[in-house]
Amino acid sequence: MKNIEFVNAQEMAKDYPTTFDAPTKEELDKIKEGDYVKICDNKERFWVIVEEVDGDIITGEVDNLLIGDQNFNLGDSIEFKKENIYDITYKS
């Protein structure tokens, strides 16, 4: 599993409240296996399929091709925190 430092979406929302939105704590606490979340590695934002939620730590699989020069790509397993999540698409 690759450990990468991701952007803190919650801090971005605090720093830029009129132009940046991030999920609420309640929305983040609803995340479960099979949901999709969007995160950012300072180069680009991308979707991840959630595989496991352990408190504030999420493990997931990168779900789109990345155009930048990252150390990971489509299908790689990564670990990040709920605070890194920009957007959520809940599994129905």
Gaussian input, Z-matrix of N, CA and C with variables (Angstrom, degrees):
# hf/3-21g

backbone

0 1
 N
 C     1     B1
 C     2     B2     1     A1
 N     3     B3     2     A2     1     D1
 C     4     B4     3     A3     2     D2
 C     5     B5     4     A4     3     D3
 N     6     B6     5     A5     4     D4
 C     7     B7     6     A6     5     D5
 C     8     B8     7     A7     6     D6
 N     9     B9     8     A8     7     D7
 C    10    B10     9     A9     8     D8
 C    11    B11    10    A10     9     D9
 N    12    B12    11    A11    10    D10
 C    13    B13    12    A12    11    D11
 C    14    B14    13    A13    12    D12
 N    15    B15    14    A14    13    D13
 C    16    B16    15    A15    14    D14
 C    17    B17    16    A16    15    D15
 N    18    B18    17    A17    16    D16
 C    19    B19    18    A18    17    D17
 C    20    B20    19    A19    18    D18
 N    21    B21    20    A20    19    D19
 C    22    B22    21    A21    20    D20
 C    23    B23    22    A22    21    D21
 N    24    B24    23    A23    22    D22
 C    25    B25    24    A24    23    D23
 C    26    B26    25    A25    24    D24
 N    27    B27    26    A26    25    D25
 C    28    B28    27    A27    26    D26
 C    29    B29    28    A28    27    D27
 N    30    B30    29    A29    28    D28
 C    31    B31    30    A30    29    D29
 C    32    B32    31    A31    30    D30
 N    33    B33    32    A32    31    D31
 C    34    B34    33    A33    32    D32
 C    35    B35    34    A34    33    D33
 N    36    B36    35    A35    34    D34
 C    37    B37    36    A36    35    D35
 C    38    B38    37    A37    36    D36
 N    39    B39    38    A38    37    D37
 C    40    B40    39    A39    38    D38
 C    41    B41    40    A40    39    D39
 N    42    B42    41    A41    40    D40
 C    43    B43    42    A42    41    D41
 C    44    B44    43    A43    42    D42
 N    45    B45    44    A44    43    D43
 C    46    B46    45    A45    44    D44
 C    47    B47    46    A46    45    D45
 N    48    B48    47    A47    46    D46
 C    49    B49    48    A48    47    D47
 C    50    B50    49    A49    48    D48
 N    51    B51    50    A50    49    D49
 C    52    B52    51    A51    50    D50
 C    53    B53    52    A52    51    D51
 N    54    B54    53    A53    52    D52
 C    55    B55    54    A54    53    D53
 C    56    B56    55    A55    54    D54
 N    57    B57    56    A56    55    D55
 C    58    B58    57    A57    56    D56
 C    59    B59    58    A58    57    D57
 N    60    B60    59    A59    58    D58
 C    61    B61    60    A60    59    D59
 C    62    B62    61    A61    60    D60
 N    63    B63    62    A62    61    D61
 C    64    B64    63    A63    62    D62
 C    65    B65    64    A64    63    D63
 N    66    B66    65    A65    64    D64
 C    67    B67    66    A66    65    D65
 C    68    B68    67    A67    66    D66
 N    69    B69    68    A68    67    D67
 C    70    B70    69    A69    68    D68
 C    71    B71    70    A70    69    D69
 N    72    B72    71    A71    70    D70
 C    73    B73    72    A72    71    D71
 C    74    B74    73    A73    72    D72
 N    75    B75    74    A74    73    D73
 C    76    B76    75    A75    74    D74
 C    77    B77    76    A76    75    D75
 N    78    B78    77    A77    76    D76
 C    79    B79    78    A78    77    D77
 C    80    B80    79    A79    78    D78
 N    81    B81    80    A80    79    D79
 C    82    B82    81    A81    80    D80
 C    83    B83    82    A82    81    D81
 N    84    B84    83    A83    82    D82
 C    85    B85    84    A84    83    D83
 C    86    B86    85    A85    84    D84
 N    87    B87    86    A86    85    D85
 C    88    B88    87    A87    86    D86
 C    89    B89    88    A88    87    D87
 N    90    B90    89    A89    88    D88
 C    91    B91    90    A90    89    D89
 C    92    B92    91    A91    90    D90
 N    93    B93    92    A92    91    D91
 C    94    B94    93    A93    92    D92
 C    95    B95    94    A94    93    D93
 N    96    B96    95    A95    94    D94
 C    97    B97    96    A96    95    D95
 C    98    B98    97    A97    96    D96
 N    99    B99    98    A98    97    D97
 C   100   B100    99    A99    98    D98
 C   101   B101   100   A100    99    D99
 N   102   B102   101   A101   100   D100
 C   103   B103   102   A102   101   D101
 C   104   B104   103   A103   102   D102
 N   105   B105   104   A104   103   D103
 C   106   B106   105   A105   104   D104
 C   107   B107   106   A106   105   D105
 N   108   B108   107   A107   106   D106
 C   109   B109   108   A108   107   D107
 C   110   B110   109   A109   108   D108
 N   111   B111   110   A110   109   D109
 C   112   B112   111   A111   110   D110
 C   113   B113   112   A112   111   D111
 N   114   B114   113   A113   112   D112
 C   115   B115   114   A114   113   D113
 C   116   B116   115   A115   114   D114
 N   117   B117   116   A116   115   D115
 C   118   B118   117   A117   116   D116
 C   119   B119   118   A118   117   D117
 N   120   B120   119   A119   118   D118
 C   121   B121   120   A120   119   D119
 C   122   B122   121   A121   120   D120
 N   123   B123   122   A122   121   D121
 C   124   B124   123   A123   122   D122
 C   125   B125   124   A124   123   D123
 N   126   B126   125   A125   124   D124
 C   127   B127   126   A126   125   D125
 C   128   B128   127   A127   126   D126
 N   129   B129   128   A128   127   D127
 C   130   B130   129   A129   128   D128
 C   131   B131   130   A130   129   D129
 N   132   B132   131   A131   130   D130
 C   133   B133   132   A132   131   D131
 C   134   B134   133   A133   132   D132
 N   135   B135   134   A134   133   D133
 C   136   B136   135   A135   134   D134
 C   137   B137   136   A136   135   D135
 N   138   B138   137   A137   136   D136
 C   139   B139   138   A138   137   D137
 C   140   B140   139   A139   138   D138
 N   141   B141   140   A140   139   D139
 C   142   B142   141   A141   140   D140
 C   143   B143   142   A142   141   D141
 N   144   B144   143   A143   142   D142
 C   145   B145   144   A144   143   D143
 C   146   B146   145   A145   144   D144
 N   147   B147   146   A146   145   D145
 C   148   B148   147   A147   146   D146
 C   149   B149   148   A148   147   D147
 N   150   B150   149   A149   148   D148
 C   151   B151   150   A150   149   D149
 C   152   B152   151   A151   150   D150
 N   153   B153   152   A152   151   D151
 C   154   B154   153   A153   152   D152
 C   155   B155   154   A154   153   D153
 N   156   B156   155   A155   154   D154
 C   157   B157   156   A156   155   D155
 C   158   B158   157   A157   156   D156
 N   159   B159   158   A158   157   D157
 C   160   B160   159   A159   158   D158
 C   161   B161   160   A160   159   D159
 N   162   B162   161   A161   160   D160
 C   163   B163   162   A162   161   D161
 C   164   B164   163   A163   162   D162
 N   165   B165   164   A164   163   D163
 C   166   B166   165   A165   164   D164
 C   167   B167   166   A166   165   D165
 N   168   B168   167   A167   166   D166
 C   169   B169   168   A168   167   D167
 C   170   B170   169   A169   168   D168
 N   171   B171   170   A170   169   D169
 C   172   B172   171   A171   170   D170
 C   173   B173   172   A172   171   D171
 N   174   B174   173   A173   172   D172
 C   175   B175   174   A174   173   D173
 C   176   B176   175   A175   174   D174
 N   177   B177   176   A176   175   D175
 C   178   B178   177   A177   176   D176
 C   179   B179   178   A178   177   D177
 N   180   B180   179   A179   178   D178
 C   181   B181   180   A180   179   D179
 C   182   B182   181   A181   180   D180
 N   183   B183   182   A182   181   D181
 C   184   B184   183   A183   182   D182
 C   185   B185   184   A184   183   D183
 N   186   B186   185   A185   184   D184
 C   187   B187   186   A186   185   D185
 C   188   B188   187   A187   186   D186
 N   189   B189   188   A188   187   D187
 C   190   B190   189   A189   188   D188
 C   191   B191   190   A190   189   D189
 N   192   B192   191   A191   190   D190
 C   193   B193   192   A192   191   D191
 C   194   B194   193   A193   192   D192
 N   195   B195   194   A194   193   D193
 C   196   B196   195   A195   194   D194
 C   197   B197   196   A196   195   D195
 N   198   B198   197   A197   196   D196
 C   199   B199   198   A198   197   D197
 C   200   B200   199   A199   198   D198
 N   201   B201   200   A200   199   D199
 C   202   B202   201   A201   200   D200
 C   203   B203   202   A202   201   D201
 N   204   B204   203   A203   202   D202
 C   205   B205   204   A204   203   D203
 C   206   B206   205   A205   204   D204
 N   207   B207   206   A206   205   D205
 C   208   B208   207   A207   206   D206
 C   209   B209   208   A208   207   D207
 N   210   B210   209   A209   208   D208
 C   211   B211   210   A210   209   D209
 C   212   B212   211   A211   210   D210
 N   213   B213   212   A212   211   D211
 C   214   B214   213   A213   212   D212
 C   215   B215   214   A214   213   D213
 N   216   B216   215   A215   214   D214
 C   217   B217   216   A216   215   D215
 C   218   B218   217   A217   216   D216
 N   219   B219   218   A218   217   D217
 C   220   B220   219   A219   218   D218
 C   221   B221   220   A220   219   D219
 N   222   B222   221   A221   220   D220
 C   223   B223   222   A222   221   D221
 C   224   B224   223   A223   222   D222
 N   225   B225   224   A224   223   D223
 C   226   B226   225   A225   224   D224
 C   227   B227   226   A226   225   D225
 N   228   B228   227   A227   226   D226
 C   229   B229   228   A228   227   D227
 C   230   B230   229   A229   228   D228
 N   231   B231   230   A230   229   D229
 C   232   B232   231   A231   230   D230
 C   233   B233   232   A232   231   D231
 N   234   B234   233   A233   232   D232
 C   235   B235   234   A234   233   D233
 C   236   B236   235   A235   234   D234
 N   237   B237   236   A236   235   D235
 C   238   B238   237   A237   236   D236
 C   239   B239   238   A238   237   D237
 N   240   B240   239   A239   238   D238
 C   241   B241   240   A240   239   D239
 C   242   B242   241   A241   240   D240
 N   243   B243   242   A242   241   D241
 C   244   B244   243   A243   242   D242
 C   245   B245   244   A244   243   D243
 N   246   B246   245   A245   244   D244
 C   247   B247   246   A246   245   D245
 C   248   B248   247   A247   246   D246
 N   249   B249   248   A248   247   D247
 C   250   B250   249   A249   248   D248
 C   251   B251   250   A250   249   D249
 N   252   B252   251   A251   250   D250
 C   253   B253   252   A252   251   D251
 C   254   B254   253   A253   252   D252
 N   255   B255   254   A254   253   D253
 C   256   B256   255   A255   254   D254
 C   257   B257   256   A256   255   D255
 N   258   B258   257   A257   256   D256
 C   259   B259   258   A258   257   D257
 C   260   B260   259   A259   258   D258
 N   261   B261   260   A260   259   D259
 C   262   B262   261   A261   260   D260
 C   263   B263   262   A262   261   D261
 N   264   B264   263   A263   262   D262
 C   265   B265   264   A264   263   D263
 C   266   B266   265   A265   264   D264
 N   267   B267   266   A266   265   D265
 C   268   B268   267   A267   266   D266
 C   269   B269   268   A268   267   D267
 N   270   B270   269   A269   268   D268
 C   271   B271   270   A270   269   D269
 C   272   B272   271   A271   270   D270
 N   273   B273   272   A272   271   D271
 C   274   B274   273   A273   272   D272
 C   275   B275   274   A274   273   D273

   B1=1.4576
   B2=1.5225
   B3=1.3136
   B4=1.4552
   B5=1.5128
   B6=1.3225
   B7=1.4591
   B8=1.5234
   B9=1.3062
   B10=1.4505
   B11=1.5171
   B12=1.3171
   B13=1.4573
   B14=1.5282
   B15=1.3308
   B16=1.4505
   B17=1.5244
   B18=1.3274
   B19=1.4629
   B20=1.5220
   B21=1.3142
   B22=1.4611
   B23=1.5294
   B24=1.3193
   B25=1.4637
   B26=1.5221
   B27=1.3326
   B28=1.4634
   B29=1.5281
   B30=1.3291
   B31=1.4701
   B32=1.5219
   B33=1.3226
   B34=1.4704
   B35=1.5206
   B36=1.3270
   B37=1.4647
   B38=1.5274
   B39=1.3280
   B40=1.4682
   B41=1.5236
   B42=1.3399
   B43=1.4640
   B44=1.5222
   B45=1.3259
   B46=1.4698
   B47=1.5247
   B48=1.3309
   B49=1.4718
   B50=1.5303
   B51=1.3015
   B52=1.4694
   B53=1.5209
   B54=1.3283
   B55=1.4652
   B56=1.5248
   B57=1.3365
   B58=1.4583
   B59=1.5114
   B60=1.3180
   B61=1.4543
   B62=1.5260
   B63=1.3240
   B64=1.4670
   B65=1.5254
   B66=1.3348
   B67=1.4684
   B68=1.5280
   B69=1.3245
   B70=1.4616
   B71=1.5256
   B72=1.3222
   B73=1.4676
   B74=1.5231
   B75=1.3296
   B76=1.4648
   B77=1.5265
   B78=1.3316
   B79=1.4714
   B80=1.5331
   B81=1.3348
   B82=1.4643
   B83=1.5253
   B84=1.3199
   B85=1.4662
   B86=1.5263
   B87=1.3267
   B88=1.4718
   B89=1.5307
   B90=1.3213
   B91=1.4650
   B92=1.5242
   B93=1.3526
   B94=1.4612
   B95=1.5250
   B96=1.2960
   B97=1.4580
   B98=1.5256
   B99=1.3244
   B100=1.4611
   B101=1.5140
   B102=1.3341
   B103=1.4674
   B104=1.5254
   B105=1.3291
   B106=1.4558
   B107=1.5173
   B108=1.3384
   B109=1.4593
   B110=1.5214
   B111=1.3295
   B112=1.4609
   B113=1.5239
   B114=1.3399
   B115=1.4550
   B116=1.5351
   B117=1.3389
   B118=1.4610
   B119=1.5214
   B120=1.3396
   B121=1.4679
   B122=1.5267
   B123=1.3219
   B124=1.4663
   B125=1.5239
   B126=1.3241
   B127=1.4617
   B128=1.5203
   B129=1.3336
   B130=1.4580
   B131=1.5247
   B132=1.3146
   B133=1.4629
   B134=1.5176
   B135=1.3425
   B136=1.4600
   B137=1.5218
   B138=1.3405
   B139=1.4704
   B140=1.5161
   B141=1.3259
   B142=1.4619
   B143=1.5278
   B144=1.3300
   B145=1.4596
   B146=1.5304
   B147=1.3155
   B148=1.4618
   B149=1.5263
   B150=1.3349
   B151=1.4598
   B152=1.5199
   B153=1.3417
   B154=1.4641
   B155=1.5268
   B156=1.3267
   B157=1.4609
   B158=1.5209
   B159=1.3252
   B160=1.4673
   B161=1.5254
   B162=1.3358
   B163=1.4614
   B164=1.5159
   B165=1.3315
   B166=1.4674
   B167=1.5202
   B168=1.3288
   B169=1.4640
   B170=1.5287
   B171=1.3302
   B172=1.4673
   B173=1.5228
   B174=1.3122
   B175=1.4601
   B176=1.5144
   B177=1.3327
   B178=1.4521
   B179=1.5078
   B180=1.3332
   B181=1.4643
   B182=1.5276
   B183=1.3294
   B184=1.4669
   B185=1.5260
   B186=1.3440
   B187=1.4614
   B188=1.5282
   B189=1.3209
   B190=1.4595
   B191=1.5244
   B192=1.3324
   B193=1.4598
   B194=1.5211
   B195=1.3129
   B196=1.4544
   B197=1.5230
   B198=1.3243
   B199=1.4578
   B200=1.5215
   B201=1.3304
   B202=1.4666
   B203=1.5160
   B204=1.3060
   B205=1.4658
   B206=1.5229
   B207=1.3355
   B208=1.4503
   B209=1.5253
   B210=1.3140
   B211=1.4604
   B212=1.5243
   B213=1.3263
   B214=1.4622
   B215=1.5179
   B216=1.3347
   B217=1.4635
   B218=1.5208
   B219=1.3004
   B220=1.4565
   B221=1.5216
   B222=1.3465
   B223=1.4539
   B224=1.5146
   B225=1.3297
   B226=1.4604
   B227=1.5211
   B228=1.3193
   B229=1.4620
   B230=1.5235
   B231=1.3447
   B232=1.4613
   B233=1.5267
   B234=1.3219
   B235=1.4504
   B236=1.5237
   B237=1.3316
   B238=1.4548
   B239=1.5153
   B240=1.3346
   B241=1.4613
   B242=1.5252
   B243=1.3094
   B244=1.4701
   B245=1.5221
   B246=1.3261
   B247=1.4667
   B248=1.5252
   B249=1.3264
   B250=1.4607
   B251=1.5297
   B252=1.3236
   B253=1.4606
   B254=1.5333
   B255=1.3247
   B256=1.4629
   B257=1.5262
   B258=1.3274
   B259=1.4605
   B260=1.5238
   B261=1.3347
   B262=1.4619
   B263=1.5232
   B264=1.3208
   B265=1.4556
   B266=1.5256
   B267=1.3224
   B268=1.4632
   B269=1.5134
   B270=1.3290
   B271=1.4700
   B272=1.5179
   B273=1.2909
   B274=1.4716
   B275=1.4969
   A1=108.23
   A2=115.79
   A3=121.14
   A4=110.71
   A5=116.31
   A6=122.03
   A7=108.37
   A8=116.57
   A9=123.41
   A10=107.95
   A11=116.98
   A12=119.75
   A13=108.58
   A14=115.73
   A15=121.55
   A16=110.63
   A17=115.92
   A18=122.64
   A19=109.66
   A20=116.62
   A21=122.25
   A22=107.95
   A23=117.19
   A24=122.36
   A25=111.87
   A26=117.51
   A27=120.92
   A28=110.57
   A29=117.30
   A30=120.98
   A31=111.04
   A32=116.67
   A33=120.33
   A34=110.16
   A35=117.35
   A36=121.37
   A37=110.82
   A38=117.60
   A39=121.10
   A40=111.16
   A41=115.81
   A42=120.59
   A43=112.94
   A44=117.51
   A45=122.29
   A46=110.38
   A47=118.19
   A48=121.74
   A49=115.05
   A50=118.24
   A51=119.26
   A52=113.32
   A53=117.30
   A54=119.55
   A55=114.26
   A56=117.08
   A57=119.46
   A58=109.75
   A59=115.62
   A60=121.54
   A61=109.11
   A62=116.64
   A63=122.17
   A64=108.19
   A65=117.37
   A66=120.08
   A67=112.36
   A68=115.33
   A69=121.02
   A70=109.46
   A71=116.67
   A72=121.56
   A73=110.20
   A74=116.46
   A75=120.24
   A76=110.75
   A77=117.11
   A78=120.66
   A79=110.40
   A80=116.58
   A81=120.53
   A82=111.39
   A83=116.91
   A84=120.62
   A85=113.04
   A86=118.03
   A87=121.91
   A88=112.83
   A89=117.60
   A90=121.19
   A91=110.13
   A92=113.85
   A93=120.21
   A94=109.80
   A95=116.01
   A96=122.15
   A97=110.29
   A98=116.30
   A99=121.88
   A100=113.71
   A101=118.31
   A102=121.00
   A103=109.28
   A104=115.66
   A105=122.26
   A106=108.62
   A107=116.61
   A108=121.04
   A109=108.82
   A110=115.23
   A111=120.59
   A112=108.61
   A113=115.60
   A114=121.64
   A115=109.07
   A116=116.60
   A117=121.19
   A118=109.73
   A119=115.49
   A120=121.41
   A121=112.23
   A122=117.63
   A123=124.93
   A124=113.19
   A125=117.41
   A126=120.76
   A127=110.87
   A128=116.12
   A129=119.98
   A130=110.06
   A131=114.79
   A132=121.27
   A133=108.60
   A134=115.22
   A135=119.18
   A136=109.76
   A137=114.76
   A138=122.11
   A139=110.99
   A140=114.06
   A141=122.83
   A142=107.83
   A143=117.61
   A144=121.93
   A145=107.04
   A146=116.50
   A147=121.16
   A148=109.86
   A149=115.27
   A150=121.64
   A151=112.01
   A152=115.99
   A153=119.64
   A154=109.46
   A155=115.66
   A156=122.41
   A157=107.42
   A158=116.11
   A159=121.71
   A160=107.55
   A161=115.54
   A162=119.83
   A163=109.84
   A164=116.43
   A165=120.95
   A166=112.87
   A167=117.40
   A168=121.79
   A169=109.56
   A170=114.88
   A171=120.72
   A172=109.12
   A173=115.19
   A174=122.13
   A175=106.69
   A176=115.65
   A177=118.77
   A178=112.09
   A179=114.19
   A180=122.26
   A181=109.67
   A182=116.51
   A183=121.60
   A184=107.97
   A185=116.45
   A186=120.43
   A187=114.69
   A188=118.70
   A189=118.70
   A190=110.57
   A191=114.66
   A192=120.45
   A193=108.48
   A194=115.76
   A195=120.74
   A196=109.31
   A197=115.83
   A198=119.05
   A199=112.79
   A200=116.81
   A201=120.89
   A202=111.81
   A203=115.14
   A204=122.20
   A205=109.09
   A206=116.24
   A207=122.09
   A208=110.85
   A209=115.01
   A210=121.09
   A211=111.15
   A212=117.74
   A213=122.16
   A214=107.67
   A215=115.67
   A216=119.88
   A217=109.91
   A218=115.85
   A219=123.92
   A220=110.87
   A221=116.02
   A222=121.72
   A223=115.42
   A224=117.95
   A225=120.05
   A226=110.75
   A227=115.66
   A228=121.90
   A229=108.32
   A230=116.07
   A231=121.41
   A232=109.75
   A233=115.03
   A234=121.33
   A235=108.65
   A236=116.22
   A237=121.12
   A238=108.71
   A239=116.25
   A240=121.80
   A241=110.74
   A242=115.80
   A243=120.03
   A244=111.37
   A245=117.55
   A246=120.76
   A247=112.98
   A248=117.59
   A249=122.03
   A250=113.46
   A251=117.55
   A252=121.45
   A253=111.60
   A254=115.03
   A255=123.28
   A256=111.90
   A257=116.52
   A258=120.83
   A259=108.40
   A260=115.70
   A261=121.54
   A262=109.15
   A263=116.20
   A264=122.06
   A265=105.43
   A266=115.37
   A267=120.24
   A268=110.63
   A269=115.82
   A270=122.18
   A271=107.23
   A272=117.76
   A273=121.33
   A274=112.61
   D1=140.90
   D2=-177.58
   D3=-95.11
   D4=132.88
   D5=176.32
   D6=-104.80
   D7=117.37
   D8=-177.27
   D9=-129.53
   D10=147.84
   D11=175.76
   D12=-85.07
   D13=124.46
   D14=-178.06
   D15=-109.64
   D16=159.83
   D17=179.06
   D18=-67.78
   D19=139.30
   D20=176.72
   D21=-85.96
   D22=101.38
   D23=-177.47
   D24=-64.89
   D25=-32.18
   D26=179.47
   D27=-65.99
   D28=-41.34
   D29=177.07
   D30=-66.23
   D31=-39.73
   D32=178.06
   D33=-60.32
   D34=-41.06
   D35=179.75
   D36=-65.98
   D37=-35.85
   D38=177.22
   D39=-69.53
   D40=-41.72
   D41=-177.58
   D42=-72.53
   D43=-29.98
   D44=-176.81
   D45=-131.78
   D46=63.31
   D47=-172.40
   D48=-64.05
   D49=-25.11
   D50=-178.67
   D51=-87.41
   D52=-14.70
   D53=-176.15
   D54=-125.84
   D55=-5.25
   D56=-175.97
   D57=-132.70
   D58=133.19
   D59=-178.67
   D60=-122.01
   D61=142.64
   D62=176.65
   D63=-137.24
   D64=156.23
   D65=179.80
   D66=-60.85
   D67=150.37
   D68=176.58
   D69=-77.04
   D70=166.60
   D71=176.58
   D72=-58.53
   D73=-40.39
   D74=-179.96
   D75=-62.93
   D76=-41.80
   D77=178.45
   D78=-65.91
   D79=-41.77
   D80=179.50
   D81=-64.68
   D82=-36.28
   D83=-178.83
   D84=-71.15
   D85=-14.57
   D86=178.28
   D87=-84.98
   D88=-10.86
   D89=-175.92
   D90=-63.32
   D91=135.93
   D92=179.23
   D93=-143.18
   D94=173.20
   D95=179.31
   D96=-53.36
   D97=134.37
   D98=178.54
   D99=96.02
   D100=-16.50
   D101=175.66
   D102=-72.48
   D103=160.92
   D104=175.97
   D105=-110.61
   D106=135.91
   D107=176.59
   D108=-130.08
   D109=149.21
   D110=178.11
   D111=-106.66
   D112=130.59
   D113=177.77
   D114=-130.60
   D115=176.16
   D116=-178.79
   D117=-140.83
   D118=141.32
   D119=179.77
   D120=-108.44
   D121=24.91
   D122=-176.26
   D123=78.71
   D124=-8.42
   D125=178.51
   D126=-110.79
   D127=-44.57
   D128=178.36
   D129=-158.58
   D130=159.24
   D131=175.68
   D132=-92.59
   D133=147.31
   D134=-179.31
   D135=-156.02
   D136=162.19
   D137=-177.82
   D138=-92.53
   D139=147.16
   D140=178.55
   D141=-133.29
   D142=135.41
   D143=173.41
   D144=-86.99
   D145=124.32
   D146=-178.26
   D147=-71.81
   D148=126.86
   D149=177.33
   D150=-104.84
   D151=-30.98
   D152=-178.38
   D153=-157.02
   D154=141.24
   D155=174.25
   D156=-120.96
   D157=122.27
   D158=179.49
   D159=-129.53
   D160=89.66
   D161=-174.80
   D162=67.67
   D163=-120.02
   D164=178.74
   D165=-94.88
   D166=0.95
   D167=-178.98
   D168=-100.27
   D169=132.22
   D170=179.81
   D171=-122.36
   D172=137.07
   D173=172.81
   D174=-112.06
   D175=135.89
   D176=-179.40
   D177=-156.61
   D178=175.42
   D179=-179.07
   D180=-111.54
   D181=127.91
   D182=178.07
   D183=-58.26
   D184=129.29
   D185=-172.21
   D186=-113.54
   D187=13.20
   D188=172.36
   D189=-149.73
   D190=157.73
   D191=177.01
   D192=-68.43
   D193=140.15
   D194=179.40
   D195=-105.45
   D196=141.89
   D197=-176.90
   D198=-93.66
   D199=-18.65
   D200=-179.72
   D201=-83.15
   D202=-177.89
   D203=-179.38
   D204=-97.99
   D205=76.57
   D206=-178.93
   D207=-95.43
   D208=169.36
   D209=175.80
   D210=-91.36
   D211=14.10
   D212=-179.22
   D213=-153.76
   D214=167.68
   D215=-177.23
   D216=-159.06
   D217=-170.87
   D218=-179.36
   D219=-46.68
   D220=127.61
   D221=176.30
   D222=89.83
   D223=-12.30
   D224=179.59
   D225=-72.33
   D226=145.84
   D227=176.16
   D228=-90.34
   D229=130.39
   D230=-179.78
   D231=-133.89
   D232=161.44
   D233=178.73
   D234=-125.31
   D235=138.97
   D236=-178.85
   D237=-154.55
   D238=176.72
   D239=-178.92
   D240=-104.14
   D241=159.25
   D242=177.35
   D243=-58.58
   D244=-32.45
   D245=-179.37
   D246=-64.44
   D247=-15.21
   D248=179.84
   D249=-85.78
   D250=-4.51
   D251=-172.85
   D252=-84.82
   D253=127.22
   D254=178.68
   D255=-92.50
   D256=-34.97
   D257=-173.15
   D258=-152.49
   D259=157.59
   D260=-178.78
   D261=-136.50
   D262=136.91
   D263=167.57
   D264=-121.96
   D265=111.65
   D266=-177.41
   D267=-78.55
   D268=140.48
   D269=174.26
   D270=-67.12
   D271=135.19
   D272=-178.26
   D273=-69.31

